[in-house]
Amino acid sequence: MFNLLDINVTYSEGLKELAIQAGEPIDKGAWLKLIKPSASDLRIAAEITGAPLDFLRAALDVEEPSRIEVEDGHILIITNIPKSEEGEMFGYDTIPLGIIISEEYITTVCLEENEVLEDFDAVHHHFFDTKKRTRFLFQILYRTAVLFLKDLRVMNRRTDEIEKDLRRSMKNKELFLLLDLQKALTYFTVALRSNRSVIERLLRLFSNPQLHHIVKLREEDEDLLEDVRIEYDQAIEMVQVHSDVMASTMDAMASVISNNLNIVMKILASITIVMAIPTMIASFFGMNVPLPWQENGSGFLYTMIISTGLTIVATIILWKKRMF
């Protein structure tokens, strides 16, 4: 019931407690996956792995920065991962993911379900091995970088869509959407840079002979580590470019909205001037005083011809001045 594979065992939510109560053996090299764990879940995980409770609680703070700690033969890696809010057009943010590597187990702790760990399941068990803890860690970090890049590409496409709308818009809605994207890019920038520093720290940590009984950098893992570094470098470069473009775009689009408003006001002013001419003539000839052609049967026609002629002249003048 609890074994996906002999070496790939996932305990989540209440399954851990059920396993202990049932006396089920927990294989060495098992992966303990904790999603929004309770205090009881954390206590049971600590009993299984021997990891400090502080390590298990660390990722439950949404403001926790990416970092590495080593204590009593356990390594804590905090990395920030991307998430998107359902129902929000631009609800991008980051949340911490805690990875605790012990001598016999690997544990992940997160506040909510996430895309990073979704692919590490029974269906895809051929692509990862939790006994090879170092490689499994790199696969998680690689998956994180890939998701950052995917979200950045989506942001780029949506920015282009907003720019097209802004060319015709006189409202602030599009600017607010760009502001949301810029905020998300700021979160991503901080997360990617801190994650990148964690990778550099990991490289130095794995070269420490005193920790080889916990983690060991095998030759086949070096290529994966290099891929992880390349992906993070690409993501950092992309988010920097997008941030610069976004800043200049917001300034330019604010000017575009102001210019669009000025154009509309200019057209309305021109229309007001043109319409004022026949209105003024009609007002003059509507006065209850002696007026030209009031005894002439064609007086109304003469008035309409003069009014129309002056309106056409004013329209031509304004057209030449590009007021329309």
C-alpha positions as CSV (number, residue, x, y, z in Angstrom):
1,M,0.0,0.0,0.0
2,F,2.8,2.4,0.8
3,N,5.5,1.1,-1.5
4,L,5.5,2.7,-4.9
5,L,8.9,1.0,-5.5
6,D,11.2,-0.7,-3.2
7,I,13.5,2.3,-3.1
8,N,11.0,5.0,-3.9
9,V,8.6,5.4,-1.0
10,T,6.4,8.5,-0.6
11,Y,4.7,9.2,2.6
12,S,2.4,12.2,2.7
13,E,-0.2,13.7,5.0
14,G,-1.6,11.0,7.3
15,L,0.0,8.1,5.5
16,K,3.2,8.4,7.6
17,E,1.3,7.9,10.9
18,L,-0.7,5.0,9.5
19,A,2.6,3.4,8.3
20,I,4.1,3.6,11.8
21,Q,1.0,2.4,13.5
22,A,0.8,-0.6,11.1
23,G,4.4,-1.4,11.7
24,E,5.3,-1.1,8.1
25,P,9.0,-1.1,7.4
26,I,10.4,2.1,5.9
27,D,13.1,1.4,3.4
28,K,16.4,3.2,3.5
29,G,16.5,5.8,0.8
30,A,12.8,6.5,1.1
31,W,11.5,9.9,0.2
32,L,9.2,11.6,2.8
33,K,7.0,14.1,1.0
34,L,5.3,16.5,3.4
35,I,2.7,18.9,2.0
36,K,1.3,21.4,4.5
37,P,2.2,19.1,7.4
38,S,0.7,19.3,10.8
39,A,2.8,19.4,14.0
40,S,2.2,15.7,14.3
41,D,3.4,15.1,10.8
42,L,6.6,16.9,11.5
43,R,7.2,15.0,14.7
44,I,6.8,11.7,13.0
45,A,9.1,12.7,10.2
46,A,11.7,13.8,12.7
47,E,11.4,10.4,14.4
48,I,11.8,8.6,11.1
49,T,14.8,10.6,9.8
50,G,16.3,12.0,12.9
51,A,16.4,15.4,11.3
52,P,16.0,18.5,13.6
53,L,12.5,19.8,13.9
54,D,13.8,23.3,13.0
55,F,14.9,21.9,9.6
56,L,11.5,20.5,9.0
57,R,9.7,23.7,10.0
58,A,12.0,26.0,8.0
59,A,10.1,25.8,4.7
60,L,6.7,26.6,6.4
61,D,7.7,30.2,6.6
62,V,6.6,31.9,3.3
63,E,9.3,34.5,3.7
64,E,12.1,32.0,4.2
65,P,15.0,32.8,1.9
66,S,17.0,30.2,-0.1
67,R,19.9,28.9,2.0
68,I,21.8,25.8,3.2
69,E,22.4,24.5,6.8
70,V,24.3,21.5,8.1
71,E,23.6,20.1,11.5
72,D,24.2,16.7,13.1
73,G,24.7,14.8,9.8
74,H,21.6,16.4,8.1
75,I,21.7,19.0,5.3
76,L,18.9,21.5,4.9
77,I,18.4,23.1,1.4
78,I,15.8,25.8,1.1
79,T,15.0,26.7,-2.5
80,N,12.3,29.1,-3.7
81,I,10.0,27.6,-6.3
82,P,7.5,29.3,-8.7
83,K,3.7,29.1,-8.2
84,S,0.8,30.6,-10.0
85,E,-2.6,31.5,-8.4
86,E,-5.6,29.9,-10.0
87,G,-8.2,32.5,-11.0
88,E,-5.6,35.2,-11.1
89,M,-4.4,36.4,-14.5
90,F,-1.0,37.4,-13.3
91,G,-0.9,35.7,-9.9
92,Y,2.8,34.7,-10.0
93,D,4.7,34.3,-6.8
94,T,7.3,32.0,-5.1
95,I,7.2,29.8,-2.1
96,P,10.0,28.0,-0.2
97,L,10.6,24.3,-0.7
98,G,12.6,22.6,2.0
99,I,14.8,19.6,1.2
100,I,16.4,17.7,4.1
101,I,19.0,15.1,3.2
102,S,19.8,12.6,5.9
103,E,22.1,9.6,5.9
104,E,19.2,7.2,5.0
105,Y,16.3,9.4,3.8
106,I,15.4,12.5,1.8
107,T,12.5,14.7,3.0
108,T,10.7,17.5,1.2
109,V,8.5,20.0,3.0
110,C,6.3,22.6,1.3
111,L,3.2,24.6,2.3
112,E,1.2,23.5,-0.7
113,E,1.1,21.2,-3.7
114,N,3.4,22.4,-6.4
115,E,4.4,21.6,-10.0
116,V,8.0,20.9,-9.1
117,L,7.2,17.6,-7.3
118,E,4.3,16.6,-9.5
119,D,6.4,14.7,-11.9
120,F,8.2,12.7,-9.2
121,D,5.5,10.0,-8.8
122,A,4.9,6.4,-9.5
123,V,4.1,7.1,-13.2
124,H,7.6,8.6,-13.7
125,H,9.5,6.4,-11.3
126,H,11.9,5.3,-14.1
127,F,13.4,8.8,-14.3
128,F,14.5,9.2,-10.6
129,D,15.9,7.1,-7.8
130,T,15.5,8.4,-4.2
131,K,18.4,6.3,-3.0
132,K,20.7,8.5,-5.2
133,R,19.9,11.5,-3.0
134,T,22.4,13.8,-4.7
135,R,21.0,13.2,-8.1
136,F,17.4,13.4,-6.9
137,L,18.2,16.8,-5.4
138,F,19.7,18.0,-8.6
139,Q,16.6,16.8,-10.5
140,I,14.4,18.8,-8.2
141,L,16.5,21.9,-8.7
142,Y,16.5,21.3,-12.5
143,R,12.8,21.0,-12.5
144,T,12.5,24.2,-10.5
145,A,14.6,26.1,-13.1
146,V,12.6,24.7,-16.0
147,L,9.4,25.9,-14.4
148,F,10.8,29.4,-13.8
149,L,11.7,29.5,-17.5
150,K,8.2,28.4,-18.5
151,D,6.5,31.0,-16.4
152,L,8.9,33.7,-17.8
153,R,7.9,32.8,-21.3
154,V,4.3,33.0,-20.4
155,M,4.9,36.4,-18.9
156,N,6.6,37.6,-22.0
157,R,3.7,36.5,-24.2
158,R,1.2,38.2,-21.9
159,T,3.2,41.4,-21.9
160,D,3.0,41.5,-25.7
161,E,-0.7,41.0,-25.5
162,I,-1.1,43.9,-23.0
163,E,1.1,46.1,-25.2
164,K,-1.3,45.6,-28.2
165,D,-4.2,46.6,-26.0
166,L,-2.4,49.6,-24.6
167,R,-1.9,51.0,-28.1
168,R,-5.7,51.6,-28.2
169,S,-6.4,52.1,-24.5
170,M,-7.0,55.2,-22.4
171,K,-7.5,53.3,-19.2
172,N,-5.2,52.3,-16.4
173,K,-6.3,48.6,-16.4
174,E,-3.4,47.5,-18.6
175,L,-0.9,49.5,-16.6
176,F,-2.1,47.7,-13.4
177,L,-1.6,44.4,-15.2
178,L,1.9,45.3,-16.2
179,L,2.5,46.4,-12.6
180,D,1.5,42.9,-11.4
181,L,3.9,41.4,-13.9
182,Q,6.7,43.6,-12.8
183,K,6.0,42.6,-9.2
184,A,6.2,38.9,-10.2
185,L,9.4,39.5,-12.0
186,T,10.9,41.1,-8.9
187,Y,10.0,38.0,-6.9
188,F,11.5,35.8,-9.5
189,T,14.7,37.8,-9.7
190,V,15.3,37.5,-5.9
191,A,14.4,33.8,-5.9
192,L,16.6,32.9,-8.9
193,R,19.6,34.7,-7.6
194,S,19.4,33.2,-4.2
195,N,18.8,29.7,-5.7
196,R,21.8,30.2,-7.9
197,S,24.0,31.0,-4.8
198,V,22.6,27.8,-3.1
199,I,23.8,25.8,-6.1
200,E,27.3,27.2,-5.8
201,R,27.3,26.5,-2.1
202,L,26.2,22.9,-2.8
203,L,29.1,22.4,-5.1
204,R,31.5,23.4,-2.3
205,L,29.5,21.4,0.3
206,F,29.7,18.2,-1.8
207,S,33.4,18.4,-2.1
208,N,33.7,18.2,1.7
209,P,35.0,14.7,2.6
210,Q,33.3,14.9,6.0
211,L,29.9,14.8,4.3
212,H,30.5,12.0,1.8
213,H,28.5,9.6,4.0
214,I,25.4,11.8,3.5
215,V,25.9,13.2,-0.1
216,K,28.4,12.2,-2.7
217,L,28.9,13.9,-6.1
218,R,29.2,11.1,-8.6
219,E,30.7,11.5,-12.0
220,E,27.3,11.1,-13.7
221,D,25.8,13.8,-11.5
222,E,28.3,16.4,-12.6
223,D,26.6,16.8,-16.0
224,L,23.2,17.2,-14.4
225,L,24.7,19.8,-12.0
226,E,26.1,21.7,-15.0
227,D,22.7,21.6,-16.7
228,V,21.1,23.0,-13.5
229,R,23.6,25.8,-13.5
230,I,23.0,26.6,-17.1
231,E,19.3,26.6,-16.7
232,Y,19.5,29.0,-13.7
233,D,21.9,31.3,-15.6
234,Q,19.5,31.4,-18.5
235,A,16.6,32.1,-16.2
236,I,18.5,34.9,-14.4
237,E,19.4,36.5,-17.7
238,M,15.9,36.2,-19.0
239,V,14.3,37.7,-15.9
240,Q,16.8,40.6,-16.0
241,V,16.0,41.3,-19.6
242,H,12.3,41.1,-19.0
243,S,12.6,43.4,-16.0
244,D,14.4,46.0,-18.0
245,V,12.0,45.8,-20.9
246,M,9.0,45.9,-18.5
247,A,10.3,49.1,-16.8
248,S,10.8,50.9,-20.1
249,T,7.5,49.5,-21.4
250,M,5.5,50.9,-18.4
251,D,7.1,54.3,-18.9
252,A,6.4,54.3,-22.6
253,M,2.8,53.0,-22.2
254,A,2.0,55.6,-19.6
255,S,3.0,58.2,-22.2
256,V,0.9,56.4,-24.8
257,I,-2.2,56.5,-22.6
258,S,-1.7,60.2,-22.0
259,N,-1.2,60.8,-25.7
260,N,-4.3,58.8,-26.6
261,L,-6.3,60.9,-24.2
262,N,-4.9,64.1,-25.7
263,I,-5.9,63.0,-29.2
264,V,-9.4,62.3,-28.1
265,M,-9.6,65.7,-26.4
266,K,-8.3,67.4,-29.5
267,I,-10.9,65.7,-31.7
268,L,-13.7,66.6,-29.3
269,A,-12.6,70.2,-29.2
270,S,-12.6,70.3,-33.0
271,I,-16.1,68.9,-33.2
272,T,-17.2,71.4,-30.6
273,I,-15.8,74.3,-32.7
274,V,-17.5,73.0,-35.9
275,M,-20.8,72.5,-34.2
276,A,-20.7,75.9,-32.5
277,I,-20.9,77.7,-35.9
278,P,-24.5,76.6,-36.9
279,T,-25.5,76.8,-33.3
280,M,-24.4,80.4,-33.0
281,I,-26.1,81.4,-36.4
282,A,-29.3,79.7,-35.3
283,S,-29.2,81.5,-32.0
284,F,-28.8,84.9,-33.8
285,F,-31.7,84.3,-36.2
286,G,-33.9,83.0,-33.4
287,M,-33.9,86.3,-31.5
288,N,-37.2,88.2,-31.3
289,V,-35.8,91.4,-33.0
290,P,-35.9,92.6,-36.7
291,L,-33.5,90.4,-38.7
292,P,-32.3,90.2,-42.3
293,W,-34.6,88.3,-44.7
294,Q,-37.3,87.9,-42.2
295,E,-39.8,89.1,-44.8
296,N,-38.2,87.1,-47.5
297,G,-39.6,83.7,-48.2
298,S,-36.2,82.3,-49.0
299,G,-34.6,83.8,-45.8
300,F,-34.4,80.4,-44.1
301,L,-32.7,78.9,-47.1
302,Y,-30.1,81.7,-47.2
303,T,-29.5,81.2,-43.5
304,M,-28.9,77.4,-43.9
305,I,-26.6,78.0,-46.9
306,I,-24.5,80.5,-44.9
307,S,-24.4,78.2,-41.8
308,T,-23.4,75.2,-43.9
309,G,-20.8,77.1,-45.8
310,L,-19.1,78.4,-42.7
311,T,-19.2,75.0,-41.1
312,I,-17.5,73.4,-44.1
313,V,-14.8,76.2,-44.2
314,A,-14.1,75.6,-40.4
315,T,-13.9,71.9,-41.0
316,I,-11.5,72.2,-43.8
317,I,-9.3,74.6,-41.8
318,L,-9.2,72.2,-38.8
319,W,-8.6,69.3,-41.1
320,K,-5.5,71.0,-42.6
321,K,-4.3,71.7,-39.1
322,R,-4.7,67.9,-38.4
323,M,-7.2,68.5,-35.6
324,F,-9.2,65.5,-36.8
